[in-house]
Every structure is written in structure tokens, then in C-alpha cells.
Amino acid sequence: MTGPVVGAVAALGLSFEAWLVIGGNIFGLIVVGVIVYQYYQLDSETDSGTGGETDEE
């Protein structure tokens, strides 16, 4: 019974580290994407002059 348990713990440990790396990359991409999106929204609102800042928060 120790074989599957050790394998599961090892898999969990590997997946935890992998999730930390993947999660960190995804979080970084989301932060950059949100910043770029907000900047693009402000830029497009300034250019078009429609002023849709109350549509989404």
C-alpha cells in the first residue's frame, strides 16, 4: 500500500510546484493583460469621445 501512497504524494508535490509556476505565469499574464486592456479602453475612449467608462468596472 505504500507504493501508491508515495506515488500520490510525489505526484501532488510535483503538481503543486508545477501549479505554482504555471499559476504565477498565468497571474502575470492576466495582470499584464488587464493593464493593457484598461490602457486600451482609456485610449479608445479618449479618441472616440463616446465615454463608456460606466459600462464595465
C-alpha positions in Angstrom: 0.0 0.0 0.0 3.0 2.3 0.5 3.7 2.4 -3.3 0.5 4.2 -4.4 0.6 6.5 -1.4 4.2 7.5 -2.1 3.4 7.9 -5.8 0.4 10.1 -5.0 2.3 12.3 -2.6 5.1 12.6 -5.1 2.6 13.5 -7.9 0.9 16.0 -5.6 4.3 17.6 -4.7 5.3 17.8 -8.4 1.9 19.2 -9.4 2.0 21.7 -6.5 5.3 23.1 -7.7 4.1 23.0 -11.3 0.9 24.8 -10.3 3.0 27.4 -8.6 5.0 28.0 -11.7 2.0 27.8 -14.1 -0.2 29.9 -11.7 2.5 32.5 -11.4 2.9 32.8 -15.2 -0.9 32.9 -15.7 -1.3 35.5 -13.0 1.4 37.6 -14.5 -0.2 37.3 -18.0 -3.6 38.3 -16.5 -2.1 41.3 -14.7 -0.4 42.5 -17.9 -3.5 41.8 -20.0 -5.7 43.8 -17.6 -3.3 46.7 -17.6 -3.0 46.7 -21.4 -6.8 46.3 -21.7 -7.5 49.2 -19.3 -5.0 51.4 -21.1 -6.5 50.4 -24.4 -10.0 51.2 -23.1 -8.9 54.6 -21.8 -7.1 55.3 -25.1 -10.1 54.3 -27.2 -12.5 56.4 -25.0 -10.3 59.4 -25.3 -10.0 59.0 -29.1 -13.7 58.3 -29.8 -15.1 60.5 -27.1 -18.1 58.2 -26.5 -17.2 57.9 -22.8 -18.3 54.3 -21.9 -16.5 54.2 -18.6 -19.7 53.3 -16.7 -20.4 50.3 -18.8 -17.9 48.0 -17.1 -15.9 48.2 -14.0 
